[in-house]
Structure formats: C-alpha cells, structure tokens
Amino acid sequence: MSDLAGKKVLLGVCGGISAYKVAELARLLVKAGADVKVMMTESGQKFVTPLTFRTLTGNPVATTLWSDPGSPFPHISMSDEADLIVVAPATANIIAKMAGGVADDLLSTTLLAVKSPVLVAPAMNTRMYLHPATRDNMRTLRQRGVVFVEPGDGSLACGDDGLGRMAEPSQIFEAVTRELERSRALEGRTVVITAGPTREHLDPVRFISNPSTGKMGHTLADRAAKRAADVVLISGPTELDCPAGVTLVRVVSADDMSKAVKENLPGADVLVMAAAVADFKPAAVSPTKIKKTDGIPEIDFVPAEDILKSVSKSRGNCLLVGFAAETDNVILNAKAKLVAKKLDLIVANQVDSPGTGFGTDTDLAAVIASESDDVRLSMISKVELADWILDRISDLLSVSR
Ligand SMILES: Cc1cc2nc3c(=O)[nH]c(=O)nc-3n(C[C@H](O)[C@H](O)[C@H](O)COP(=O)(O)O)c2cc1C
C-alpha cells in the first residue's frame, strides 16, 4: 500500500447509492496515512450518515456552509488546506454545478474556491451519464483540468445494466495516489516554456505573424506550476492572462524570444518550445511608417534564428521538448525534427483538421521520444495533452535524477 502520510485529502460525498462504497475509499485513504476530511451534500447524508465518515476518518464531517464552529469560512479553509479534492460519488447534479460555477451549498462552493487538483468519480444511471448535458459538462471540466475516474459498465442500483457504475474504491484510491504524486512531480525543477506567436515588424505599425493564441504554452505553464515546478513562461503577444504561480516574460519578436530563452536557460531542467516562432523576418525594419504613397514596398526576408537549434549546443543537462505543427506526414515529419534538432521529446500536432491547431481547445497530437516510437495521433484537449507531455517529462527527469 502506498504511503500517503501527511497528505490532506478532502472527500466530497454526494447523493448517490454508491456513497456507501466511499466509506471503503475513506478507510483505504486513512490506512495509507492520509488526513481525510469529509464534506457531505444534503442528499449525500440521506444515503450514509456523517457518523460513518466521522468514525472512519477521526475528523468531524462538514455538512453546511453556515454553522461550522471551526471556521466562519469552511469553504475557503477546507479548500485551502487540501492537497487533493475527491468527489465520490459524483452525481450528475454536482458535475453540472461544477461546470456551471454554481455555489449553492458547502461542497459546490468549496469546489469553486479550489486550489488543489480535483478528482471526480461519477456514478449515475446510464441515461443520466450519456445525457448530452452530462457529456458537455464533463468535457468542460476536463478542459479545465479536472481528472475523472471513469465509471464502469455493470448492474446499477436502479435495476438497469449499463455504463455509470462508480469505479471501485481501490481504483479511485489508485487514482488519488497517482494525482498526489503528480502534484509534486516537478518540485524543485525549473521549466522554461515558450508560447504564442512572434511578430516580425516591417515598420512601427506593421508586422508579419501567425494565428497562434498561446493556449498550448499557457496551458503547459499552468499544469507544470500545478505540479510544483518553478515555471518561466516566455510568451509572444497573446490575449491570455499569466497562469497563477508562473513567472511571465513578455516578448514580441523571434529575436526577443531567443534572447529571453538564452537568459533563462542556465539552471533550467526543461525547455519546452511551444511558441510558433517566425521562420523568417524582414531583412530590415523601417524606423518610420512606410508610406502608402511611396508605392508597394519590396521587402526582403532573412531566416529568423532557429532557437532550438542554437540552444541545443549549450543545453547542458536541460531536456529539450519541441513541437511539430504539420499538415501532412505528421508523425514522420515530427520524428525527422526530433532527430535533426536532438530533442528529448517532440509533440506531433496535426493543425489542419476540424477542432485542431491554432486557438482550439483540442489537438490531434502524439508525444514522441524516439524514431522507433510506435505512436498514433489522438484527439485530446490541450489540458490532457499538457498532462501527457508533463508525465513524459517527469519520467525522463526521474531517470536522469
Ligand atoms: C435512491 C436514489 C438514488 C440516486 N442515485 C443517484 C446517482 O447514483 N447518481 C446521481 O447523479 N443522482 C442520483 N440520485 C439523484 C440525486 O440524489 C439528486 O440529483 C440530488 O439532487 C443530488 O444532490 P447532490 O449532488 O447535492 O448530492 C439518486 C436519487 C435517489 C432518490
């Protein structure tokens, strides 16, 4: 059994028949050394009494926003102290409330004030689980980084047979252990991430650029910070806010980005080049606005610096991760880039299919570590892709430690 000593787990129990199985989950967590606090919805208490969880965990069970003698703000104090929040069984109702940002009881309010990772184990009748509203809500939550322990197929309490049966307590326990490990996986590591487009100015008011929105790099920075890494995000111009706990360096051109990468590389454990850096730039930048009345200008272009190539000589032990945005032979082209640029990982990304590429929330992508990797492109959210990449990075770092 894994050691969860010192870990604080907040267990949210909702109103489904499988609430009784969550008593076993609480027991497994306590046995592994976790400090488990339980929060029950009003419906949850109709299925199992707070006394059951009070007895199993040794902690008082929180049931209301209004009368906790320990804290006037139980939703803030309990979300603050948790290393992980687990919602099990997660009803269709709590999933909808989480997706919609509804805060009308203690558990939903706590889930809105959350800082820690959230693990959700849905349990419900098949029709409720497959209802488009529930599917949409789960998709929304996945895109925000909520991790689901998927329900299984089997006989349900309502007498039906089908999908919606809560994962077994042992499976949820394993997922808890995995998430808690993940949340500290990059502790003490410095991760430098580039994001967004660059702008290559022709004159003070005109530039060439590309449609990159910076979503991938910002998502990676957010997820790396959630794994306790020290994150430096070097971002070209985007509309996005800096993720919490991340140091943001704003740049404009490929030259600026190169300079910022080189300044931040010493001491970094990982460089992830998720930015869409210009491949070429105007040979000269006019210091004043090019006048329309002077006719159509002839502009010469020169190659912009290949940042990955130029830093690969001075990388030391820093892992290098590149992206290959491709429209054809995606995996083949990505593998060629992996080898040519001596990268540790490359993310192959098909950018010309519906729902993929610039500005989307999903990607058709694969993470490749070597020429011989047998991989396929999968359609996944940017958050999931960021987690895949960071899982691979954590594995590579733990081998090199
Ligand atoms: C006997 C019974 C069993 C239920 N089981 C479930 C369930 O497994 N999953 C679910 O989403 N809702 C289930 N419900 C409905 C929820 O209890 C109801 O939607 C409630 O509002 C959920 O509140 P909560 O999310 O605050 O706990 C059940 C209701 C009853 C009466």
The ligand as an SDF file (V2000), in Angstrom:
LIG
                    3D

 31 33  0  0  0  0  0  0  0  0999 V2000
  -32.4110    6.3580   -4.4080 C   0  0  0  0  0  0  0  0  0  0  0  0
  -31.7260    7.4500   -5.1870 C   0  0  0  0  0  0  0  0  0  0  0  0
  -30.5190    7.1790   -5.7680 C   0  0  0  0  0  0  0  0  0  0  0  0
  -29.8690    8.1780   -6.5210 C   0  0  0  0  0  0  0  0  0  0  0  0
  -28.6950    7.8680   -7.1190 N   0  0  0  0  0  0  0  0  0  0  0  0
  -28.0800    8.8070   -7.8650 C   0  0  0  0  0  0  0  0  0  0  0  0
  -26.8400    8.5220   -8.5070 C   0  0  0  0  0  0  0  0  0  0  0  0
  -26.2700    7.4490   -8.3810 O   0  0  0  0  0  0  0  0  0  0  0  0
  -26.2850    9.4810   -9.2770 N   0  0  0  0  0  0  0  0  0  0  0  0
  -26.8870   10.7020   -9.4580 C   0  0  0  0  0  0  0  0  0  0  0  0
  -26.3290   11.5240  -10.1950 O   0  0  0  0  0  0  0  0  0  0  0  0
  -28.0260   11.0110   -8.8410 N   0  0  0  0  0  0  0  0  0  0  0  0
  -28.6390   10.0940   -8.0490 C   0  0  0  0  0  0  0  0  0  0  0  0
  -29.8190   10.4030   -7.4260 N   0  0  0  0  0  0  0  0  0  0  0  0
  -30.3640   11.7580   -7.5680 C   0  0  0  0  0  0  0  0  0  0  0  0
  -29.6130   12.7380   -6.6920 C   0  0  0  0  0  0  0  0  0  0  0  0
  -29.6410   12.3110   -5.3250 O   0  0  0  0  0  0  0  0  0  0  0  0
  -30.1980   14.1360   -6.8370 C   0  0  0  0  0  0  0  0  0  0  0  0
  -29.9580   14.5930   -8.1600 O   0  0  0  0  0  0  0  0  0  0  0  0
  -29.6660   15.1220   -5.8270 C   0  0  0  0  0  0  0  0  0  0  0  0
  -30.1950   16.3910   -6.1030 O   0  0  0  0  0  0  0  0  0  0  0  0
  -28.1500   15.1970   -5.8470 C   0  0  0  0  0  0  0  0  0  0  0  0
  -27.6970   16.1470   -4.9200 O   0  0  0  0  0  0  0  0  0  0  0  0
  -26.1590   16.3970   -4.6370 P   0  0  0  0  0  0  0  0  0  0  0  0
  -25.4680   16.4500   -5.9670 O   0  0  0  0  0  0  0  0  0  0  0  0
  -26.1350   17.7040   -3.9390 O   0  0  0  0  0  0  0  0  0  0  0  0
  -25.6630   15.3130   -3.7740 O   0  0  0  0  0  0  0  0  0  0  0  0
  -30.4690    9.4390   -6.6680 C   0  0  0  0  0  0  0  0  0  0  0  0
  -31.6820    9.6970   -6.0340 C   0  0  0  0  0  0  0  0  0  0  0  0
  -32.3170    8.7170   -5.3150 C   0  0  0  0  0  0  0  0  0  0  0  0
  -33.6340    9.0240   -4.6790 C   0  0  0  0  0  0  0  0  0  0  0  0
  1  2  1  0
  2  3  1  0
  2 30  2  0
  3  4  2  0
  4  5  1  0
  4 28  1  0
  5  6  2  0
  6  7  1  0
  6 13  1  0
  7  8  2  0
  7  9  1  0
  9 10  1  0
 10 11  2  0
 10 12  1  0
 12 13  2  0
 13 14  1  0
 14 15  1  0
 14 28  1  0
 15 16  1  0
 16 17  1  0
 16 18  1  0
 18 19  1  0
 18 20  1  0
 20 21  1  0
 20 22  1  0
 22 23  1  0
 23 24  1  0
 24 25  2  0
 24 26  1  0
 24 27  1  0
 28 29  2  0
 29 30  1  0
 30 31  1  0
M  END
$$$$
